[in-house]
Every structure is written in C-alpha cells, then in structure tokens.
Amino acid sequence: MLRFLFIFGMSFVFASSAWAEGRYASIIVDADTLDVVHARQIDALRYPASLTKVMTLHLVFDALDEGRLTLNERVSVSRKASRTPPVKLGLRAGQTITVRELIQSVAVRSHNDSAVVLAERLGGTEAKFATMMTAKARSLGMHRTTFKTANGLPHPDQKTTARDMAKLAHSILTTHYDRYHYFGQTHFRGVKNTNALLHDMPEVDGFKTGYTNASGYNLMVSAIRNDRRQIAIVLGGASGKSRNTHMRDLVERGFDVMGVVPRAEPPALILADHSAPTTVLRGAKMRREAKPWAVQLRNIPSEQEAVRISGAVNSASPPDISSGFVDGVPVFHARLTGLSAADAKTACAKIAAAQTQTKCWLIAP
C-alpha cells in the first residue's frame, strides 16, 4: 500500500510539472477488459512523434495479411526516402531492401527513411499513405488523430491523444499479435531497441518510443504479468530518463490497480519469430507459443442467440456464456476459447460481415 501511494504521488508530481508545459498526458488500459485504470489529459491533443510508426506498421501488417506485400519482397528506395532527416538507416536512392528488414528498422531503431520506403510502397507517395493512416485511425475509433507523415517527423497538423494511442496499441495486439514480436525485438543489426524498458523491465514485451522538440519524450508500452496484460502511454516527458522512470512507475501502478501481484519465477516461454529460429527463454518478454487465442462476442440480446451465433462462427469450440447490461438492458456475451490466431480472426470477420450489433473482441494469448 505504501508503495502504491508513493507511485501515485510521484506520478502526480511528474504529471503536474510536465502538464504545465502543455505536453504531458498518460493512460493505462487493462488490455483484456479495456478498462481505463489511470488517466491524465487522455483526450488532449498532442504530437505523436515516432509513435506514428506504430500506425505505419499496422498498415504494413494489414497488407501482409491481405497478400499485397510479402516479408521477402525487395523494395526500391526513392530519392525522397533517402533524403529523409535522421534518425535514419542511411538508405541510398536506388538500392533495394526487404520488407522484413524495413519492419525491423522501423520497430527497433525508429528509422525515418525506412518508414518512408514502406509508405511509398503501399501508398505511392508518403502524403497518400498518410491519408490511408488517418482513414485507418478513424476505423479504429481514433477520432482525434490525424496523420501527415509516415515517420512522425514534425508537422503542425499531425496530432493524437493518449486515448487514441492506446486504441492503436490494442488493435496491434488483437489483430496482429502474430507480428507484435517485432516491437519487442531487442536488437537490429547489433544495435539496441530504443525502448529501454525492454532491456530492464521483464514484464514489458514491446512497442515504441518517440521524440520531437514539440512532442517531448513519448513512450508506448505493453506489459504482461501473470497472464494479465496492460497498455500504457506517456506523452510529453521532459527527458528520456524521466519518461522511462515515470513509465516504470505507471506499469507497476497499473498492475497494482488490476490486482496483479508479481510472480516469483516466470515459466519457460517460447518466442515464435517467423524470421528467426524458435528460441526458448525464461521471463515475461515472450509469449507462450502453445497458448490459444480466444474471441469474446458481446452485446447479444438473448442467451439462446449467444449460443446460436457462437456455433455459426465456430462450431468446434463450445461457448462460455456470461451476461451484463448496456444502458440498463440485459445482454449476453459468449467467449470462444482454444482457437488458433487464424480461426479467431476468421470468427470476428464473420461477425463483422453480418453487420449486426454484436461486437467481437480478439483476445491474444
């Protein structure tokens, strides 16, 4: 309890000093229930900086799933991309580089030129790709976010909120969890991931840093402890060090509020990386390869209908039925477990195609 009060007090001091500069915001979301367990200025407009690249990679992952792109495809570097300001990989005009390398370059080292190469490959121009990014944001309920660049370099009209960034993180975790490992990759070409918490906080297994003069020091992380996952966003940190310290405190606070206690000895976990040999590790950084996915079908008008819809989308998995209320009206929810990632995505796609009021949440391992 004393630790919780200390963390709360330190969070308030940090937030108060940074908010005076008009840049600070933070949010913690329980990734399983979508409950907001911490909130400071979460709907205030802020500059995303390189957190923008999470959306860039979301569209890349969409294209990979749809077959419009492959990991081994070699993409040509334009003169414009080669002239992108640092931080950059140093790509030369006319050279080619694989999509897999570009993804790692963006996710691990936040290279601006690599993000532009991917944007031009999918959008033709970076400007057209930015329009695609904003459209995707709207489809995810990120109603206050506008993208103007693929890499987060300064633009006066490129704005977001802490709440919207949490929605983006949640979408990656639910629709592209099979590619989430790129955000947790600790090194690229021998150089460390820019996210320091990946290296010293075992619960943190991914996501992204960001910085510009206008934004301050931004950080998006996801952390897992005892099979409970949270998403945490800090925008507008005064320095990289203070931002990281604050985020460590927020992650601990999030687990405290969620009622998750530390586990003495983490189990053996397996990293399934499509581009590298399977590696067995101990710790909370990697996901259990064998653990199945689940889907939650929500807001169904009757228990009988919940059973019927569950059978229609996946007859192999008997549903776990629960109930609740929406605006005082009773509704029923059905959870299907033991699914593969592909089956879970197919189930939610069927629900979306039916255009009913039923909501489908993908629940990653």
SULQUI-V992510 format. One record per pair of residues at least 24 apart in sequence whose ideal C-beta (glycine too) atoms are under 6 Angstrom apart, sorted by sequence separation. I is the first residue (numbers start at 1). J is the second residue. D is the distance in whole Angstrom. If there is no record, write none. Layout:
i = <I & I>
j = <J & J>
d = <D & D>
This chain:
i = <74 & 88 & 89 & 126 & 183 & 197 & 219 & 230 & 310 & 15 & 88 & 89 & 142 & 72 & 73 & 141 & 180 & 217 & 306 & 140 & 299 & 71 & 84 & 219 & 223 & 306 & 71 & 84 & 303 & 69 & 225 & 228 & 119 & 140 & 81 & 84 & 228 & 299 & 300 & 314 & 116 & 226 & 313 & 81 & 115 & 225 & 298 & 81 & 115 & 226 & 297 & 313 & 112 & 296 & 77 & 294 & 295 & 75 & 78 & 294 & 75 & 292 & 293 & 292 & 196 & 293 & 295 & 169 & 293 & 295 & 53 & 295 & 165 & 60 & 152 & 154 & 299 & 300 & 56 & 63 & 299 & 50 & 154 & 224 & 299 & 297 & 298 & 53 & 169 & 297 & 166 & 295 & 296 & 166 & 295 & 165 & 294 & 162 & 162 & 291 & 107 & 107 & 108 & 288 & 55 & 287 & 103 & 109 & 108 & 205 & 202 & 203 & 202 & 104 & 110 & 108 & 181 & 56 & 52 & 50 & 49 & 48 & 48 & 55 & 45 & 51 & 54 & 61 & 43 & 61 & 42 & 43 & 42 & 27 & 27 & 25 & 29 & 27 & 54 & 51 & 51 & 50 & 49 & 49 & 49 & 178 & 49 & 47 & 51 & 47 & 49 & 51 & 100 & 177 & 174 & 46 & 173 & 23 & 31 & 31 & 30 & 31 & 28 & 29 & 28 & 27 & 26 & 25 & 24 & 23 & 37 & 18 & 18 & 37 & 28 & 28 & 30 & 14 & 11 & 10 & 7 & 7 & 7 & 4>
j = <98 & 112 & 113 & 150 & 207 & 221 & 243 & 254 & 334 & 40 & 113 & 114 & 167 & 98 & 99 & 167 & 206 & 243 & 332 & 167 & 326 & 99 & 112 & 247 & 251 & 334 & 100 & 113 & 332 & 99 & 255 & 258 & 150 & 171 & 113 & 116 & 260 & 331 & 332 & 347 & 150 & 260 & 347 & 116 & 150 & 260 & 333 & 117 & 151 & 263 & 334 & 350 & 151 & 335 & 117 & 335 & 336 & 117 & 120 & 337 & 121 & 338 & 339 & 339 & 244 & 341 & 344 & 220 & 344 & 347 & 106 & 348 & 220 & 118 & 210 & 212 & 357 & 358 & 115 & 122 & 358 & 110 & 214 & 284 & 359 & 358 & 359 & 115 & 231 & 360 & 231 & 360 & 361 & 233 & 362 & 233 & 363 & 233 & 235 & 365 & 182 & 183 & 185 & 365 & 133 & 365 & 182 & 188 & 188 & 285 & 283 & 284 & 284 & 188 & 194 & 193 & 273 & 150 & 152 & 152 & 152 & 152 & 160 & 168 & 159 & 165 & 168 & 176 & 161 & 179 & 162 & 163 & 163 & 162 & 163 & 162 & 166 & 166 & 208 & 208 & 210 & 210 & 210 & 211 & 212 & 341 & 215 & 214 & 218 & 215 & 218 & 220 & 275 & 364 & 362 & 235 & 364 & 216 & 229 & 230 & 230 & 231 & 230 & 231 & 232 & 233 & 234 & 235 & 236 & 236 & 254 & 236 & 238 & 257 & 250 & 254 & 258 & 246 & 249 & 249 & 249 & 252 & 253 & 256>
d = <6 & 5 & 6 & 5 & 5 & 6 & 6 & 5 & 5 & 5 & 4 & 5 & 5 & 6 & 5 & 6 & 6 & 4 & 4 & 5 & 6 & 5 & 5 & 5 & 5 & 4 & 4 & 4 & 5 & 6 & 5 & 6 & 4 & 5 & 5 & 5 & 5 & 5 & 5 & 5 & 6 & 5 & 4 & 4 & 5 & 5 & 5 & 5 & 4 & 5 & 4 & 5 & 4 & 5 & 6 & 6 & 5 & 6 & 6 & 4 & 5 & 5 & 5 & 6 & 5 & 5 & 5 & 6 & 4 & 5 & 5 & 6 & 6 & 6 & 6 & 5 & 6 & 6 & 5 & 6 & 6 & 5 & 6 & 6 & 6 & 6 & 4 & 5 & 5 & 6 & 5 & 6 & 4 & 5 & 6 & 5 & 4 & 5 & 6 & 4 & 4 & 5 & 5 & 6 & 5 & 5 & 5 & 5 & 4 & 5 & 5 & 5 & 5 & 5 & 5 & 5 & 5 & 5 & 3 & 4 & 5 & 6 & 4 & 6 & 5 & 6 & 6 & 4 & 5 & 5 & 4 & 6 & 4 & 4 & 6 & 4 & 5 & 5 & 5 & 6 & 4 & 4 & 3 & 5 & 5 & 5 & 4 & 5 & 5 & 4 & 5 & 5 & 5 & 4 & 4 & 5 & 5 & 4 & 4 & 6 & 6 & 5 & 6 & 5 & 5 & 5 & 5 & 4 & 4 & 3 & 6 & 5 & 6 & 4 & 6 & 4 & 6 & 5 & 6 & 6 & 5 & 6 & 5 & 5>
